Amino acid sequence: MSPVDRAAERFRRLLDQPPDGVWSAPGRVNLIGEHTDYNDGLVLPFALPHRVAVAASARADGRLTMITVGDDGVPQRARPAAVSDLEPGSVTGWAAFPSGVAWALREAGVAEGGADLVISGDVPAGAGLSSSHALQCAVALALLGLAGVVPDEDSSPTLAEVARWVQRSENDFVGAPTGLLDQTASLCCVAAHALFLDVRSGAREQVPFDASAADLEVLVIDTRTKHSLADSAYGERRRGCERAAALLGVPALRDVPAAGLAETLAALPEDLRPLVRHVVTENERVLTVVTALRAGALADIGPHLTASHTSLRDDYRVSCRELDVAVEAAVGAGALGARMTGGGFGGSAIALVPLDRSDAVREAVSTAYDRAGLGAPRMFTAVPSAGARRDA
């Protein structure tokens, strides 16, 4: 049963009535362009077929109720709250994510009513595949839909505005200093394409990316690992980038040119140089990969994926043993390129694999994990899929 069908069925069973509608949003893989979004840079994600669905009905009393049901079928009920009472810090745990969206939409004056929400999804949690943003984007569309508001590209609110509201909910309500990559990917991606996003301008281009037509696959390797320093280190990297931009007198590291980079780095404190080098070179890699995809040269992007991982490992220092083992094993077994994806310190890696090497790469990764004394990773093929939508 799909997450959409599960959410609707569980809404009927738990609340003894059908929902007013069901909305869903996907997780995402970032093909390349890591830690560039909060530097006003360039990113290239695509949506996964895995989704989080929210079955929802409006309430007349202004209260928000939330139930999530896991694979075990056991419902987890959040404490009901009046939407008018929601404030940063007032809700903790998983319920902070949908509550934060309700707060952000209330603050924006676009949706202020209460709702019953029942949530179901199959985006792997803790895998760096943006399950939390899939949840928030689905909740945003659901609450907007119940208020009679349908985002449109030609009139307000646009999907870009919705993405910023979701970002505000995570930054200011949940307290996570995320950029705009994940929200925009979940809301705006289309099937068989990667989304080339200029975070500063908001300009978007749907770039064709059909790996199977080129006899390739994007293999996701979920390490099933999340290290405890991930959140604090993310904030440290972001603050370091902001400090470097201030010292260089530019609005963001996006504005640092690749030409003359060595001289630019020499003017910075030593601890900031690797951060700047990663962001500048990663933006260049995004442009190179987009050019290759436009030309249909999908196989040519492999080395740039691996170069991205090297930069993330050595300069940005957000990789970990589990990710490095996955990347090295995949490339050693015939993958054209591989890299960590997401914030790092665990989560997932991706590998661009010729279809005739798929079994060999999977076996090599599993064997490398076993030899390293690591738990077995989860692997699946990522197919670029549709973005958030109303399903019923």
C-alpha positions as CSV (number, residue, x, y, z in Angstrom):
1,M,0.0,0.0,0.0
2,S,1.4,3.4,-0.9
3,P,1.9,6.1,1.7
4,V,-1.0,8.0,0.2
5,D,-3.4,5.1,0.5
6,R,-2.1,4.3,4.0
7,A,-2.6,7.8,5.2
8,A,-6.2,7.9,3.9
9,E,-7.0,4.5,5.3
10,R,-5.5,5.3,8.8
11,F,-7.3,8.6,8.9
12,R,-10.6,6.8,8.4
13,R,-9.8,4.1,10.9
14,L,-8.4,6.4,13.6
15,L,-10.8,9.4,13.2
16,D,-13.9,7.5,12.0
17,Q,-14.4,9.7,9.0
18,P,-12.7,10.3,5.6
19,P,-10.2,13.1,5.2
20,D,-11.0,16.2,3.2
21,G,-7.9,15.4,1.1
22,V,-4.5,13.8,0.9
23,W,-1.3,15.6,-0.1
24,S,2.2,14.1,-0.4
25,A,5.8,15.3,-1.0
26,P,8.9,13.3,-1.9
27,G,12.3,12.9,-0.4
28,R,15.3,13.9,-2.5
29,V,18.8,13.0,-3.6
30,N,21.2,15.8,-4.4
31,L,23.1,14.8,-7.5
32,I,25.7,17.5,-6.8
33,G,26.0,20.9,-5.1
34,E,26.4,20.1,-1.4
35,H,26.6,22.8,1.3
36,T,26.2,25.5,-1.5
37,D,22.6,26.4,-0.9
38,Y,23.2,28.5,2.3
39,N,26.0,30.2,0.4
40,D,23.6,31.5,-2.2
41,G,25.0,29.0,-4.7
42,L,24.0,26.3,-7.2
43,V,22.4,22.9,-6.5
44,L,21.2,20.0,-8.6
45,P,18.8,17.7,-6.7
46,F,16.1,15.3,-8.0
47,A,13.0,13.9,-6.2
48,L,12.8,10.3,-5.0
49,P,9.8,8.1,-5.6
50,H,9.6,7.7,-1.8
51,R,7.1,10.1,-0.3
52,V,5.5,11.4,2.9
53,A,1.7,11.6,2.7
54,V,-0.6,13.7,4.9
55,A,-4.3,13.0,5.1
56,A,-6.1,16.1,6.5
57,S,-9.4,17.6,7.4
58,A,-10.2,21.1,8.6
59,R,-11.3,21.7,12.2
60,A,-13.6,24.5,13.2
61,D,-12.0,25.0,16.7
62,G,-8.6,26.2,15.5
63,R,-6.8,23.2,17.0
64,L,-4.1,21.1,15.3
65,T,-4.0,17.4,16.0
66,M,-1.3,15.2,14.5
67,I,-0.9,11.4,14.3
68,T,1.9,9.6,12.6
69,V,1.8,5.8,12.0
70,G,5.0,3.9,11.5
71,D,5.6,0.6,9.7
72,D,4.6,-1.2,12.9
73,G,1.1,0.2,12.6
74,V,1.2,1.8,16.1
75,P,0.0,5.4,16.0
76,Q,1.9,8.2,17.8
77,R,-0.3,11.1,18.8
78,A,1.1,14.5,19.4
79,R,-0.5,16.7,22.0
80,P,-3.2,18.9,20.4
81,A,-2.5,22.6,20.3
82,A,-4.3,25.7,19.2
83,V,-2.7,27.1,16.0
84,S,-2.9,30.5,17.5
85,D,-0.8,29.4,20.5
86,L,2.1,27.9,18.5
87,E,5.4,29.7,19.1
88,P,9.1,28.6,18.6
89,G,10.0,26.3,21.4
90,S,6.4,25.3,22.3
91,V,6.6,21.9,20.6
92,T,9.4,19.4,20.6
93,G,10.2,16.1,18.9
94,W,8.7,15.0,15.6
95,A,5.6,17.1,16.1
96,A,7.7,20.3,15.9
97,F,8.1,19.9,12.1
98,P,4.4,20.0,11.2
99,S,3.7,22.4,14.0
100,G,6.4,24.7,12.7
101,V,4.7,24.7,9.3
102,A,1.4,25.7,10.8
103,W,3.1,28.5,12.7
104,A,4.9,29.8,9.6
105,L,1.7,29.8,7.5
106,R,-0.1,31.6,10.3
107,E,2.6,34.2,10.5
108,A,2.4,34.7,6.8
109,G,-1.3,35.1,7.0
110,V,-2.2,32.5,4.5
111,A,-3.5,29.6,6.6
112,E,-4.6,30.0,10.2
113,G,-7.3,27.3,10.7
114,G,-7.1,24.1,12.7
115,A,-6.7,20.7,11.2
116,D,-6.5,17.0,11.8
117,L,-3.4,15.4,10.3
118,V,-2.6,11.8,9.8
119,I,0.9,11.1,8.4
120,S,2.4,8.1,6.7
121,G,5.6,7.8,4.6
122,D,8.3,5.6,3.2
123,V,11.2,8.1,2.9
124,P,14.0,6.4,4.9
125,A,14.4,8.4,8.1
126,G,17.8,9.6,9.2
127,A,19.3,8.7,5.8
128,G,20.1,12.2,4.6
129,L,17.3,11.9,2.0
130,S,15.2,14.8,3.5
131,S,12.4,12.9,5.1
132,S,11.7,15.9,7.4
133,H,11.4,18.3,4.5
134,A,9.1,15.9,2.7
135,L,6.9,15.9,5.8
136,Q,6.9,19.7,6.1
137,C,6.2,20.3,2.4
138,A,3.3,17.8,2.5
139,V,1.9,19.5,5.6
140,A,2.3,22.9,4.0
141,L,0.3,21.9,0.9
142,A,-2.3,20.2,3.1
143,L,-2.9,23.2,5.3
144,L,-2.9,25.6,2.3
145,G,-5.3,23.3,0.5
146,L,-7.7,23.2,3.5
147,A,-7.6,27.0,3.5
148,G,-8.5,27.0,-0.2
149,V,-5.0,28.2,-1.3
150,V,-3.4,26.4,-4.2
151,P,0.2,27.5,-5.0
152,D,0.7,28.5,-8.6
153,E,3.7,29.6,-10.6
154,D,1.8,32.6,-12.1
155,S,0.4,34.1,-9.0
156,S,1.0,34.2,-5.2
157,P,1.7,32.1,-3.4
158,T,4.2,30.4,-5.7
159,L,6.0,27.2,-4.9
160,A,9.1,29.3,-4.2
161,E,7.1,31.2,-1.5
162,V,6.0,27.9,0.0
163,A,9.6,26.7,0.1
164,R,10.6,29.9,2.0
165,W,7.8,29.4,4.5
166,V,8.9,25.8,5.1
167,Q,12.5,27.0,5.5
168,R,11.3,29.6,8.1
169,S,9.5,26.9,10.0
170,E,12.7,24.8,10.2
171,N,15.0,27.7,10.9
172,D,13.0,29.7,13.4
173,F,10.6,27.1,14.9
174,V,12.5,23.8,14.8
175,G,15.9,25.6,15.2
176,A,17.8,24.0,12.3
177,P,19.8,26.4,10.1
178,T,18.9,24.8,6.8
179,G,19.1,26.3,3.3
180,L,16.5,26.1,0.5
181,L,17.7,23.1,-1.3
182,D,15.5,20.4,0.2
183,Q,12.3,22.3,0.4
184,T,12.6,23.5,-3.2
185,A,13.5,20.0,-4.5
186,S,10.5,18.4,-2.7
187,L,8.1,21.0,-4.0
188,C,9.4,21.7,-7.5
189,C,11.1,18.6,-9.0
190,V,9.5,16.8,-12.0
191,A,9.9,13.2,-13.1
192,A,12.9,12.2,-15.3
193,H,14.7,15.5,-14.5
194,A,17.1,17.0,-12.1
195,L,16.4,20.5,-10.8
196,F,19.1,23.1,-11.5
197,L,18.4,25.8,-8.9
198,D,20.2,29.1,-8.5
199,V,19.4,29.6,-4.8
200,R,20.1,33.3,-4.8
201,S,17.9,34.3,-7.8
202,G,15.4,31.4,-7.4
203,A,15.9,30.6,-11.1
204,R,15.0,27.0,-11.9
205,E,15.7,24.7,-14.9
206,Q,14.4,21.2,-15.3
207,V,17.4,19.3,-16.8
208,P,16.6,16.0,-18.4
209,F,18.1,13.1,-16.3
210,D,17.0,9.7,-17.4
211,A,19.8,7.4,-16.2
212,S,18.1,4.1,-17.3
213,A,17.8,5.4,-20.9
214,A,21.6,5.7,-20.8
215,D,22.0,2.2,-19.3
216,L,22.9,3.7,-16.0
217,E,21.4,3.9,-12.5
218,V,21.8,6.1,-9.5
219,L,22.4,3.7,-6.6
220,V,21.6,5.1,-3.2
221,I,23.7,3.6,-0.4
222,D,22.1,4.3,3.0
223,T,24.7,3.8,5.6
224,R,22.1,3.6,8.3
225,T,24.4,5.8,10.4
226,K,24.0,9.2,11.8
227,H,26.8,10.6,14.0
228,S,25.9,12.9,16.9
229,L,28.1,15.8,15.8
230,A,26.1,16.3,12.6
231,D,23.9,19.2,13.8
232,S,26.6,21.1,15.6
233,A,29.1,20.7,12.8
234,Y,26.6,21.9,10.2
235,G,26.1,25.1,12.2
236,E,29.9,25.5,12.6
237,R,30.4,25.1,8.8
238,R,27.7,27.6,8.1
239,R,29.1,30.2,10.5
240,G,32.6,29.7,9.0
241,C,31.3,30.4,5.5
242,E,29.6,33.6,6.7
243,R,32.7,34.7,8.5
244,A,34.8,34.1,5.3
245,A,32.4,36.0,3.2
246,A,32.5,39.0,5.6
247,L,36.3,39.0,5.5
248,L,36.3,38.9,1.7
249,G,33.8,41.7,1.5
250,V,31.2,39.7,-0.5
251,P,27.5,39.0,0.3
252,A,28.1,35.2,0.2
253,L,30.8,32.7,-1.0
254,R,28.8,32.4,-4.2
255,D,30.4,35.7,-5.2
256,V,34.0,34.4,-4.9
257,P,35.3,33.8,-8.4
258,A,37.0,30.5,-9.3
259,A,39.7,32.5,-11.2
260,G,42.5,33.5,-8.8
261,L,41.1,31.3,-6.0
262,A,44.6,30.5,-4.7
263,E,45.3,34.2,-4.1
264,T,41.9,34.7,-2.5
265,L,42.5,31.8,-0.1
266,A,45.8,33.2,0.9
267,A,44.2,36.3,2.3
268,L,42.0,34.2,4.7
269,P,42.7,32.6,8.1
270,E,43.9,29.0,7.5
271,D,40.8,27.4,9.1
272,L,38.5,29.1,6.6
273,R,40.4,28.3,3.4
274,P,39.1,24.8,3.0
275,L,35.5,25.9,3.4
276,V,35.8,28.5,0.7
277,R,37.7,26.2,-1.6
278,H,34.9,23.6,-1.4
279,V,32.0,26.0,-2.0
280,V,33.7,27.7,-5.0
281,T,34.8,24.5,-6.6
282,E,31.5,22.8,-5.9
283,N,29.6,25.5,-7.7
284,E,31.9,25.0,-10.7
285,R,31.2,21.3,-10.6
286,V,27.5,21.9,-10.6
287,L,27.9,24.0,-13.8
288,T,30.0,21.3,-15.4
289,V,27.5,18.5,-14.6
290,V,24.5,20.6,-15.8
291,T,26.4,21.2,-19.1
292,A,27.0,17.5,-19.5
293,L,23.3,16.6,-18.8
294,R,22.1,19.2,-21.3
295,A,24.2,17.5,-23.9
296,G,23.0,14.0,-22.9
297,A,26.4,13.0,-21.7
298,L,25.3,11.3,-18.5
299,A,28.3,9.0,-18.2
300,D,30.7,12.0,-18.2
301,I,29.5,13.3,-14.9
302,G,31.0,10.4,-12.8
303,P,34.4,11.9,-12.1
304,H,32.8,15.2,-11.0
305,L,30.7,13.3,-8.4
306,T,33.8,11.6,-7.0
307,A,35.6,15.0,-7.0
308,S,32.7,16.4,-5.0
309,H,33.1,13.7,-2.4
310,T,36.8,14.3,-2.1
311,S,36.2,18.0,-1.5
312,L,33.5,17.2,1.1
313,R,35.7,14.7,2.8
314,D,39.0,16.7,2.8
315,D,38.0,20.4,2.6
316,Y,34.5,20.6,4.2
317,R,35.2,17.7,6.5
318,V,31.6,16.4,6.6
319,S,32.2,12.8,5.5
320,C,32.7,9.8,7.8
321,R,34.1,6.3,7.6
322,E,30.8,4.7,6.5
323,L,30.4,7.2,3.6
324,D,34.1,6.8,2.6
325,V,33.9,3.0,2.6
326,A,30.7,3.2,0.4
327,V,32.2,5.6,-2.1
328,E,35.6,3.8,-2.4
329,A,34.0,0.4,-2.8
330,A,31.5,1.5,-5.4
331,V,34.1,3.3,-7.5
332,G,36.5,0.3,-7.1
333,A,33.8,-2.1,-8.4
334,G,33.0,-0.1,-11.6
335,A,30.8,2.9,-10.6
336,L,31.6,5.9,-12.8
337,G,31.5,8.1,-9.8
338,A,30.2,8.3,-6.2
339,R,29.8,10.9,-3.5
340,M,28.1,11.5,-0.2
341,T,24.8,13.3,-0.5
342,G,23.1,15.4,2.2
343,G,24.6,17.1,5.2
344,G,27.1,14.4,6.0
345,F,28.4,12.6,9.1
346,G,26.3,9.6,8.1
347,G,23.2,9.3,5.9
348,S,23.6,8.2,2.3
349,A,26.0,8.1,-0.6
350,I,25.1,7.9,-4.3
351,A,26.9,6.1,-7.1
352,L,26.4,6.4,-10.8
353,V,26.6,2.8,-12.0
354,P,26.4,1.1,-15.4
355,L,23.5,-1.3,-15.4
356,D,25.8,-4.2,-16.2
357,R,27.9,-3.4,-13.1
358,S,24.9,-3.0,-10.7
359,D,25.2,-6.4,-9.0
360,A,28.9,-6.2,-8.8
361,V,28.8,-2.7,-7.2
362,R,26.2,-3.7,-4.6
363,E,28.1,-6.8,-3.7
364,A,31.4,-4.9,-3.4
365,V,29.8,-2.3,-1.1
366,S,28.2,-5.0,1.1
367,T,31.6,-6.9,1.3
368,A,33.5,-3.7,2.1
369,Y,31.1,-3.0,5.0
370,D,31.4,-6.5,6.3
371,R,35.2,-6.4,6.2
372,A,35.2,-3.0,7.9
373,G,33.0,-4.3,10.7
374,L,30.1,-2.0,9.8
375,G,26.4,-2.9,9.8
376,A,24.9,-3.8,6.4
377,P,23.8,-0.7,4.4
378,R,20.5,-0.4,2.6
379,M,20.7,0.1,-1.2
380,F,18.1,1.0,-3.8
381,T,17.9,2.6,-7.2
382,A,16.9,6.3,-7.2
383,V,14.6,7.3,-10.1
384,P,13.9,11.0,-10.6
385,S,10.3,11.5,-9.7
386,A,7.5,14.0,-9.3
387,G,7.4,16.7,-6.7
388,A,4.8,17.5,-4.1
389,R,1.1,17.4,-5.0
390,R,-2.5,16.8,-4.0
391,D,-3.2,13.1,-4.5
392,A,-6.9,12.8,-3.4
